[in-house]
């Protein structure tokens, strides 16, 4: 029984699956309260399934990009559980998760997932394929929206955080927008299982969130007088 943890945003979710197919899940909206709500919801989901943490055979987690606090909590809890239980851990990027969530609707087209990252920037990547063949065509990166718009091509399937400016760029190049109809945790479970089947488990001591840029926090700068 696999446990998936989605905490990259305020739209949180946890799921129990077998071979990547979700059997039971819980999703909820939080108000920057990830650290308080995640573990109790995992415990409640296990209790609802009549299971305990000892029944977990693998842990999958969304590593971002996303909110700094949520990612820290999600990845830390996933690492701690995998280490304590002695089970495999697989971290999957948010953009790949978003792309997988619309793969059926994309029908073979290149999928470009987009995440609004603040400071006037967007995180994006490109993927193509289905359950038989899945390829990352452009690695996750951070850029100004203009760079994303220039990279779009006719036939692309664009998903995620699409504002009016990006929607106009999508229409201008002859691409299309697609939306996922299931919670992100469902795609996370499927991709996590694929990673384990391919022998791509992560080291619980080394896995870190994918921020794509440094947090805007740190020691206060002292200007020279």
ChimeraX commands (.cxc) that place a marker at each C-alpha (Angstrom):
marker #1 position 0.00,0.00,0.00 radius 0.5
marker #1 position 1.53,3.28,-1.15 radius 0.5
marker #1 position 1.05,6.64,0.58 radius 0.5
marker #1 position 1.08,9.82,-1.53 radius 0.5
marker #1 position 1.54,13.28,0.00 radius 0.5
marker #1 position 0.55,16.42,-1.92 radius 0.5
marker #1 position 1.41,19.60,-0.02 radius 0.5
marker #1 position 2.94,21.88,-2.66 radius 0.5
marker #1 position 0.01,24.30,-2.43 radius 0.5
marker #1 position -2.96,25.07,-0.21 radius 0.5
marker #1 position -4.95,22.42,-2.13 radius 0.5
marker #1 position -3.62,19.51,-0.10 radius 0.5
marker #1 position -4.19,15.78,-0.51 radius 0.5
marker #1 position -3.11,12.38,0.74 radius 0.5
marker #1 position -3.91,9.06,-0.92 radius 0.5
marker #1 position -3.51,5.32,-0.50 radius 0.5
marker #1 position -2.87,3.32,-3.65 radius 0.5
marker #1 position -1.84,-0.06,-4.99 radius 0.5
marker #1 position 0.56,-0.04,-7.95 radius 0.5
marker #1 position -0.24,3.64,-8.47 radius 0.5
marker #1 position -4.02,3.22,-8.58 radius 0.5
marker #1 position -5.67,5.27,-5.83 radius 0.5
marker #1 position -8.07,3.35,-3.61 radius 0.5
marker #1 position -8.76,6.03,-1.00 radius 0.5
marker #1 position -7.86,9.69,-0.69 radius 0.5
marker #1 position -8.55,12.82,1.32 radius 0.5
marker #1 position -8.27,16.35,-0.07 radius 0.5
marker #1 position -8.78,19.68,1.62 radius 0.5
marker #1 position -7.99,23.39,1.43 radius 0.5
marker #1 position -5.63,24.78,4.04 radius 0.5
marker #1 position -4.72,28.32,5.01 radius 0.5
marker #1 position -0.96,27.95,5.33 radius 0.5
marker #1 position -1.48,25.38,8.07 radius 0.5
marker #1 position 0.31,22.43,6.47 radius 0.5
marker #1 position 2.38,21.51,9.51 radius 0.5
marker #1 position -0.69,21.14,11.74 radius 0.5
marker #1 position -3.00,19.39,9.30 radius 0.5
marker #1 position -0.88,16.90,7.33 radius 0.5
marker #1 position -0.11,14.15,9.84 radius 0.5
marker #1 position -3.61,14.06,11.39 radius 0.5
marker #1 position -5.12,13.66,7.90 radius 0.5
marker #1 position -2.70,10.83,7.10 radius 0.5
marker #1 position -3.71,9.11,10.34 radius 0.5
marker #1 position -7.41,9.61,9.58 radius 0.5
marker #1 position -7.02,8.20,6.06 radius 0.5
marker #1 position -5.20,5.12,7.36 radius 0.5
marker #1 position -7.85,4.61,10.04 radius 0.5
marker #1 position -10.62,4.88,7.43 radius 0.5
marker #1 position -8.85,2.20,5.40 radius 0.5
marker #1 position -8.44,0.00,8.48 radius 0.5
marker #1 position -4.66,0.23,8.16 radius 0.5
marker #1 position -1.72,1.64,10.10 radius 0.5
marker #1 position 1.58,3.20,9.07 radius 0.5
marker #1 position 3.11,-0.28,9.32 radius 0.5
marker #1 position 1.08,-1.25,6.24 radius 0.5
marker #1 position 2.69,1.46,4.07 radius 0.5
marker #1 position 5.05,-0.06,1.50 radius 0.5
marker #1 position 6.20,3.15,-0.25 radius 0.5
marker #1 position 5.89,6.92,0.10 radius 0.5
marker #1 position 5.44,9.37,-2.79 radius 0.5
marker #1 position 5.65,13.16,-2.40 radius 0.5
marker #1 position 5.29,16.26,-4.55 radius 0.5
marker #1 position 8.65,18.07,-4.36 radius 0.5
marker #1 position 7.50,21.27,-6.05 radius 0.5
marker #1 position 7.89,23.98,-7.10 radius 0.5
marker #1 position 5.27,25.48,-4.83 radius 0.5
marker #1 position 4.83,27.22,-1.51 radius 0.5
marker #1 position 7.99,27.11,0.59 radius 0.5
marker #1 position 6.28,26.20,3.87 radius 0.5
marker #1 position 4.06,23.52,2.36 radius 0.5
marker #1 position 6.90,21.91,0.44 radius 0.5
marker #1 position 9.12,21.79,3.53 radius 0.5
marker #1 position 6.37,20.11,5.53 radius 0.5
marker #1 position 5.38,17.63,2.82 radius 0.5
marker #1 position 8.90,16.56,1.93 radius 0.5
marker #1 position 10.03,16.40,5.56 radius 0.5
marker #1 position 7.10,14.22,6.59 radius 0.5
marker #1 position 7.57,11.94,3.56 radius 0.5
marker #1 position 11.29,11.52,4.30 radius 0.5
marker #1 position 10.68,10.85,7.97 radius 0.5
marker #1 position 8.02,8.23,7.25 radius 0.5
marker #1 position 10.10,6.47,4.59 radius 0.5
marker #1 position 13.13,6.38,6.87 radius 0.5
marker #1 position 11.21,5.25,9.95 radius 0.5
marker #1 position 9.28,2.55,8.07 radius 0.5
marker #1 position 12.23,1.44,5.96 radius 0.5
marker #1 position 10.25,1.76,2.72 radius 0.5
marker #1 position 11.11,3.31,-0.69 radius 0.5
marker #1 position 10.59,7.02,-1.28 radius 0.5
marker #1 position 9.89,8.74,-4.60 radius 0.5
marker #1 position 9.76,12.49,-5.07 radius 0.5
marker #1 position 7.93,13.80,-8.15 radius 0.5
marker #1 position 7.91,17.37,-9.46 radius 0.5
marker #1 position 4.70,19.38,-9.44 radius 0.5
marker #1 position 4.97,20.32,-13.11 radius 0.5
marker #1 position 5.31,16.69,-14.17 radius 0.5
marker #1 position 2.37,15.80,-11.94 radius 0.5
marker #1 position 0.23,18.50,-13.57 radius 0.5
marker #1 position 1.24,17.30,-17.03 radius 0.5
marker #1 position 0.42,13.66,-16.23 radius 0.5
marker #1 position -2.97,14.74,-14.92 radius 0.5
marker #1 position -4.00,15.90,-18.42 radius 0.5
marker #1 position -2.12,13.33,-20.53 radius 0.5
marker #1 position -5.33,11.60,-21.59 radius 0.5
marker #1 position -6.87,14.88,-22.75 radius 0.5
marker #1 position -3.66,15.94,-24.52 radius 0.5
marker #1 position -3.80,12.88,-26.82 radius 0.5
marker #1 position -0.13,12.78,-27.71 radius 0.5
marker #1 position 0.47,16.53,-27.93 radius 0.5
marker #1 position 3.30,18.24,-26.10 radius 0.5
marker #1 position 2.07,19.22,-22.63 radius 0.5
marker #1 position 3.28,22.49,-21.07 radius 0.5
marker #1 position 2.38,22.79,-17.37 radius 0.5
marker #1 position 2.57,26.28,-15.86 radius 0.5
marker #1 position 2.83,27.41,-12.24 radius 0.5
marker #1 position 2.62,31.08,-11.22 radius 0.5
marker #1 position 5.61,31.55,-8.96 radius 0.5
marker #1 position 5.26,35.15,-7.81 radius 0.5
marker #1 position 7.60,38.09,-8.47 radius 0.5
marker #1 position 6.16,38.24,-11.97 radius 0.5
marker #1 position 7.64,34.86,-12.91 radius 0.5
marker #1 position 6.31,31.45,-13.94 radius 0.5
marker #1 position 7.67,27.94,-13.57 radius 0.5
marker #1 position 7.09,25.67,-16.54 radius 0.5
marker #1 position 8.33,22.56,-18.35 radius 0.5
marker #1 position 7.26,20.30,-21.23 radius 0.5
marker #1 position 6.29,16.63,-21.39 radius 0.5
marker #1 position 4.85,14.25,-23.93 radius 0.5
marker #1 position 3.37,10.77,-23.85 radius 0.5
marker #1 position 1.05,8.42,-22.02 radius 0.5
marker #1 position 1.26,5.35,-19.77 radius 0.5
marker #1 position 3.23,3.45,-22.41 radius 0.5
marker #1 position 5.82,6.18,-23.05 radius 0.5
marker #1 position 6.45,9.33,-21.02 radius 0.5
marker #1 position 9.20,11.83,-21.88 radius 0.5
marker #1 position 10.37,15.11,-20.37 radius 0.5
marker #1 position 11.05,17.36,-23.36 radius 0.5
marker #1 position 11.99,20.52,-21.43 radius 0.5
marker #1 position 13.19,20.46,-17.82 radius 0.5
marker #1 position 11.47,22.64,-15.19 radius 0.5
marker #1 position 12.67,26.23,-15.25 radius 0.5
marker #1 position 11.71,29.68,-13.98 radius 0.5
marker #1 position 11.27,32.61,-16.34 radius 0.5
marker #1 position 9.31,35.73,-17.12 radius 0.5
marker #1 position 5.99,34.98,-18.86 radius 0.5
marker #1 position 7.34,36.33,-22.15 radius 0.5
marker #1 position 9.90,33.51,-22.35 radius 0.5
marker #1 position 7.17,30.94,-21.79 radius 0.5
marker #1 position 4.96,32.53,-24.44 radius 0.5
marker #1 position 7.81,32.46,-26.96 radius 0.5
marker #1 position 8.37,28.75,-26.28 radius 0.5
marker #1 position 4.75,27.79,-26.98 radius 0.5
marker #1 position 4.00,26.16,-30.32 radius 0.5
marker #1 position 0.96,25.21,-32.34 radius 0.5
marker #1 position -0.64,22.04,-31.02 radius 0.5
marker #1 position 0.71,22.36,-27.47 radius 0.5
marker #1 position -1.60,21.46,-24.58 radius 0.5
marker #1 position -1.08,24.05,-21.83 radius 0.5
marker #1 position -2.28,23.39,-18.29 radius 0.5
marker #1 position -1.99,24.78,-14.76 radius 0.5
marker #1 position -2.03,28.44,-13.71 radius 0.5
marker #1 position -3.13,30.19,-16.89 radius 0.5
marker #1 position -3.85,33.91,-16.62 radius 0.5
marker #1 position -5.38,36.10,-19.31 radius 0.5
marker #1 position -1.98,37.00,-20.82 radius 0.5
marker #1 position -0.93,33.37,-21.14 radius 0.5
marker #1 position -4.36,32.38,-22.47 radius 0.5
marker #1 position -3.96,35.01,-25.19 radius 0.5
marker #1 position -0.51,33.66,-26.07 radius 0.5
marker #1 position -1.88,30.12,-26.22 radius 0.5
marker #1 position -4.61,31.19,-28.62 radius 0.5
marker #1 position -2.21,33.27,-30.70 radius 0.5
marker #1 position 0.10,30.33,-31.51 radius 0.5
marker #1 position -2.68,27.80,-32.05 radius 0.5
marker #1 position -2.17,25.85,-28.83 radius 0.5
marker #1 position -4.96,24.83,-26.45 radius 0.5
marker #1 position -5.60,24.92,-22.71 radius 0.5
marker #1 position -6.53,21.72,-20.87 radius 0.5
marker #1 position -7.61,21.20,-17.27 radius 0.5
marker #1 position -7.22,18.24,-14.95 radius 0.5
marker #1 position -10.44,16.64,-13.71 radius 0.5
marker #1 position -8.87,14.87,-10.74 radius 0.5
marker #1 position -6.86,16.04,-7.76 radius 0.5
marker #1 position -3.10,16.28,-8.21 radius 0.5
marker #1 position -2.55,13.51,-5.64 radius 0.5
marker #1 position -4.02,10.96,-8.10 radius 0.5
marker #1 position -1.34,11.73,-10.71 radius 0.5
marker #1 position 1.31,11.76,-7.98 radius 0.5
marker #1 position 0.41,8.19,-7.01 radius 0.5
marker #1 position 0.64,7.00,-10.62 radius 0.5
marker #1 position 3.98,8.69,-11.28 radius 0.5
marker #1 position 5.44,7.57,-7.96 radius 0.5
marker #1 position 4.64,3.95,-8.78 radius 0.5
marker #1 position 6.21,4.34,-12.22 radius 0.5
marker #1 position 9.40,5.67,-10.62 radius 0.5
marker #1 position 9.66,2.74,-8.25 radius 0.5
marker #1 position 8.99,0.26,-11.06 radius 0.5
marker #1 position 11.85,1.87,-13.01 radius 0.5
marker #1 position 14.20,1.62,-10.01 radius 0.5
marker #1 position 14.26,5.38,-9.42 radius 0.5
marker #1 position 13.67,5.57,-5.67 radius 0.5
marker #1 position 15.13,8.56,-3.82 radius 0.5
marker #1 position 17.47,8.62,-0.85 radius 0.5
marker #1 position 15.45,9.86,2.17 radius 0.5
marker #1 position 18.52,11.66,3.49 radius 0.5
marker #1 position 19.14,13.53,0.24 radius 0.5
marker #1 position 15.72,14.42,-1.20 radius 0.5
marker #1 position 15.02,18.16,-1.12 radius 0.5
marker #1 position 12.19,20.36,-2.43 radius 0.5
marker #1 position 12.48,21.74,-5.96 radius 0.5
marker #1 position 12.20,25.48,-5.42 radius 0.5
marker #1 position 13.83,26.64,-8.71 radius 0.5
marker #1 position 14.96,29.77,-6.86 radius 0.5
marker #1 position 16.17,30.62,-3.36 radius 0.5
marker #1 position 13.58,31.60,-0.73 radius 0.5
marker #1 position 13.10,35.33,-0.24 radius 0.5
marker #1 position 14.13,35.02,3.40 radius 0.5
marker #1 position 17.42,35.07,5.19 radius 0.5
marker #1 position 19.69,37.30,7.29 radius 0.5
marker #1 position 18.87,40.95,7.15 radius 0.5
marker #1 position 21.29,42.87,4.95 radius 0.5
marker #1 position 23.20,45.70,6.56 radius 0.5
marker #1 position 23.86,48.55,4.16 radius 0.5
marker #1 position 27.25,50.23,4.48 radius 0.5
marker #1 position 27.13,53.64,6.13 radius 0.5
marker link #1:1,2 radius 0.2
marker link #1:2,3 radius 0.2
marker link #1:3,4 radius 0.2
marker link #1:4,5 radius 0.2
marker link #1:5,6 radius 0.2
marker link #1:6,7 radius 0.2
marker link #1:7,8 radius 0.2
marker link #1:8,9 radius 0.2
marker link #1:9,10 radius 0.2
marker link #1:10,11 radius 0.2
marker link #1:11,12 radius 0.2
marker link #1:12,13 radius 0.2
marker link #1:13,14 radius 0.2
marker link #1:14,15 radius 0.2
marker link #1:15,16 radius 0.2
marker link #1:16,17 radius 0.2
marker link #1:17,18 radius 0.2
marker link #1:18,19 radius 0.2
marker link #1:19,20 radius 0.2
marker link #1:20,21 radius 0.2
marker link #1:21,22 radius 0.2
marker link #1:22,23 radius 0.2
marker link #1:23,24 radius 0.2
marker link #1:24,25 radius 0.2
marker link #1:25,26 radius 0.2
marker link #1:26,27 radius 0.2
marker link #1:27,28 radius 0.2
marker link #1:28,29 radius 0.2
marker link #1:29,30 radius 0.2
marker link #1:30,31 radius 0.2
marker link #1:31,32 radius 0.2
marker link #1:32,33 radius 0.2
marker link #1:33,34 radius 0.2
marker link #1:34,35 radius 0.2
marker link #1:35,36 radius 0.2
marker link #1:36,37 radius 0.2
marker link #1:37,38 radius 0.2
marker link #1:38,39 radius 0.2
marker link #1:39,40 radius 0.2
marker link #1:40,41 radius 0.2
marker link #1:41,42 radius 0.2
marker link #1:42,43 radius 0.2
marker link #1:43,44 radius 0.2
marker link #1:44,45 radius 0.2
marker link #1:45,46 radius 0.2
marker link #1:46,47 radius 0.2
marker link #1:47,48 radius 0.2
marker link #1:48,49 radius 0.2
marker link #1:49,50 radius 0.2
marker link #1:50,51 radius 0.2
marker link #1:51,52 radius 0.2
marker link #1:52,53 radius 0.2
marker link #1:53,54 radius 0.2
marker link #1:54,55 radius 0.2
marker link #1:55,56 radius 0.2
marker link #1:56,57 radius 0.2
marker link #1:57,58 radius 0.2
marker link #1:58,59 radius 0.2
marker link #1:59,60 radius 0.2
marker link #1:60,61 radius 0.2
marker link #1:61,62 radius 0.2
marker link #1:62,63 radius 0.2
marker link #1:63,64 radius 0.2
marker link #1:64,65 radius 0.2
marker link #1:65,66 radius 0.2
marker link #1:66,67 radius 0.2
marker link #1:67,68 radius 0.2
marker link #1:68,69 radius 0.2
marker link #1:69,70 radius 0.2
marker link #1:70,71 radius 0.2
marker link #1:71,72 radius 0.2
marker link #1:72,73 radius 0.2
marker link #1:73,74 radius 0.2
marker link #1:74,75 radius 0.2
marker link #1:75,76 radius 0.2
marker link #1:76,77 radius 0.2
marker link #1:77,78 radius 0.2
marker link #1:78,79 radius 0.2
marker link #1:79,80 radius 0.2
marker link #1:80,81 radius 0.2
marker link #1:81,82 radius 0.2
marker link #1:82,83 radius 0.2
marker link #1:83,84 radius 0.2
marker link #1:84,85 radius 0.2
marker link #1:85,86 radius 0.2
marker link #1:86,87 radius 0.2
marker link #1:87,88 radius 0.2
marker link #1:88,89 radius 0.2
marker link #1:89,90 radius 0.2
marker link #1:90,91 radius 0.2
marker link #1:91,92 radius 0.2
marker link #1:92,93 radius 0.2
marker link #1:93,94 radius 0.2
marker link #1:94,95 radius 0.2
marker link #1:95,96 radius 0.2
marker link #1:96,97 radius 0.2
marker link #1:97,98 radius 0.2
marker link #1:98,99 radius 0.2
marker link #1:99,100 radius 0.2
marker link #1:100,101 radius 0.2
marker link #1:101,102 radius 0.2
marker link #1:102,103 radius 0.2
marker link #1:103,104 radius 0.2
marker link #1:104,105 radius 0.2
marker link #1:105,106 radius 0.2
marker link #1:106,107 radius 0.2
marker link #1:107,108 radius 0.2
marker link #1:108,109 radius 0.2
marker link #1:109,110 radius 0.2
marker link #1:110,111 radius 0.2
marker link #1:111,112 radius 0.2
marker link #1:112,113 radius 0.2
marker link #1:113,114 radius 0.2
marker link #1:114,115 radius 0.2
marker link #1:115,116 radius 0.2
marker link #1:116,117 radius 0.2
marker link #1:117,118 radius 0.2
marker link #1:118,119 radius 0.2
marker link #1:119,120 radius 0.2
marker link #1:120,121 radius 0.2
marker link #1:121,122 radius 0.2
marker link #1:122,123 radius 0.2
marker link #1:123,124 radius 0.2
marker link #1:124,125 radius 0.2
marker link #1:125,126 radius 0.2
marker link #1:126,127 radius 0.2
marker link #1:127,128 radius 0.2
marker link #1:128,129 radius 0.2
marker link #1:129,130 radius 0.2
marker link #1:130,131 radius 0.2
marker link #1:131,132 radius 0.2
marker link #1:132,133 radius 0.2
marker link #1:133,134 radius 0.2
marker link #1:134,135 radius 0.2
marker link #1:135,136 radius 0.2
marker link #1:136,137 radius 0.2
marker link #1:137,138 radius 0.2
marker link #1:138,139 radius 0.2
marker link #1:139,140 radius 0.2
marker link #1:140,141 radius 0.2
marker link #1:141,142 radius 0.2
marker link #1:142,143 radius 0.2
marker link #1:143,144 radius 0.2
marker link #1:144,145 radius 0.2
marker link #1:145,146 radius 0.2
marker link #1:146,147 radius 0.2
marker link #1:147,148 radius 0.2
marker link #1:148,149 radius 0.2
marker link #1:149,150 radius 0.2
marker link #1:150,151 radius 0.2
marker link #1:151,152 radius 0.2
marker link #1:152,153 radius 0.2
marker link #1:153,154 radius 0.2
marker link #1:154,155 radius 0.2
marker link #1:155,156 radius 0.2
marker link #1:156,157 radius 0.2
marker link #1:157,158 radius 0.2
marker link #1:158,159 radius 0.2
marker link #1:159,160 radius 0.2
marker link #1:160,161 radius 0.2
marker link #1:161,162 radius 0.2
marker link #1:162,163 radius 0.2
marker link #1:163,164 radius 0.2
marker link #1:164,165 radius 0.2
marker link #1:165,166 radius 0.2
marker link #1:166,167 radius 0.2
marker link #1:167,168 radius 0.2
marker link #1:168,169 radius 0.2
marker link #1:169,170 radius 0.2
marker link #1:170,171 radius 0.2
marker link #1:171,172 radius 0.2
marker link #1:172,173 radius 0.2
marker link #1:173,174 radius 0.2
marker link #1:174,175 radius 0.2
marker link #1:175,176 radius 0.2
marker link #1:176,177 radius 0.2
marker link #1:177,178 radius 0.2
marker link #1:178,179 radius 0.2
marker link #1:179,180 radius 0.2
marker link #1:180,181 radius 0.2
marker link #1:181,182 radius 0.2
marker link #1:182,183 radius 0.2
marker link #1:183,184 radius 0.2
marker link #1:184,185 radius 0.2
marker link #1:185,186 radius 0.2
marker link #1:186,187 radius 0.2
marker link #1:187,188 radius 0.2
marker link #1:188,189 radius 0.2
marker link #1:189,190 radius 0.2
marker link #1:190,191 radius 0.2
marker link #1:191,192 radius 0.2
marker link #1:192,193 radius 0.2
marker link #1:193,194 radius 0.2
marker link #1:194,195 radius 0.2
marker link #1:195,196 radius 0.2
marker link #1:196,197 radius 0.2
marker link #1:197,198 radius 0.2
marker link #1:198,199 radius 0.2
marker link #1:199,200 radius 0.2
marker link #1:200,201 radius 0.2
marker link #1:201,202 radius 0.2
marker link #1:202,203 radius 0.2
marker link #1:203,204 radius 0.2
marker link #1:204,205 radius 0.2
marker link #1:205,206 radius 0.2
marker link #1:206,207 radius 0.2
marker link #1:207,208 radius 0.2
marker link #1:208,209 radius 0.2
marker link #1:209,210 radius 0.2
marker link #1:210,211 radius 0.2
marker link #1:211,212 radius 0.2
marker link #1:212,213 radius 0.2
marker link #1:213,214 radius 0.2
marker link #1:214,215 radius 0.2
marker link #1:215,216 radius 0.2
marker link #1:216,217 radius 0.2
marker link #1:217,218 radius 0.2
marker link #1:218,219 radius 0.2
marker link #1:219,220 radius 0.2
marker link #1:220,221 radius 0.2
marker link #1:221,222 radius 0.2
marker link #1:222,223 radius 0.2
marker link #1:223,224 radius 0.2
marker link #1:224,225 radius 0.2
view
